[in-house]
């Protein structure tokens, strides 16, 4: 039941928002969305209805009749996302949707994308270098380096490639922990802001050893918790060929 690639029907299934969207300088928010809807094949009445819904969805009610050219970067990202959705696409392609935004605007865009997936059942294809934010949305990941496909599959499978778990511990004597712990099951130990992050292939055994060292040396354990591997770490390891280290 699919469509031929490049056909009009196939294109109607796609919505696209570039990193730097362009706008007509003389159009306000409402006029622009209606115009884009009509270009996408909607009647004026339906384009108006969809525009009003998207303005509400993207929280642009206070800017309905403001010229898009005067919008902030964050607002332009929102209107760019709205125009990509005007014709109810099944697949939404986004290029760097949170790039060059302040923290508040990034949070709003991320929340909008989460709602899209949950409420409208849209498939998102996102190109981004902000991997920490992607983890909040994606289920699958494609990693490309210099035109070569490095990984394609579920996010959880990508994280499993590292074969390591992370353990965070904060104690009254971190240096003694570093000096005494057995390194057989540990690939890396980093200290930052008074906490140790331990990369291990045997989480259970390392936990037991840490507790034993603390008990035998009268060291107070302030924090001891598991930490998930970040997508940034996975990306770095895969691209440098250090998977499993």
Secondary structure, DSSP 8 states (H G I E B T S, - for coil): ----TTSHHHHHTEEEE-TT----TT-BHHHHHHHHHHHTT--HHHHHHHHHHHHHHTT-GGGTTSBGGGS-HHHHHHHHHHHHHTT--SEEEEESTTTT--HHHHHHHHHHHHHHHHHH--EEEEE-S-HHHHTTT-SEEEEEETTEEEEEEEHHHHHHTT--EEEEEEES-HHHHHHHS--TTEEEEEEETTEEEEEES-HHHHHHHHHHHHHHTT--EEEEEEE---HHHHHHHHHHT-TT-
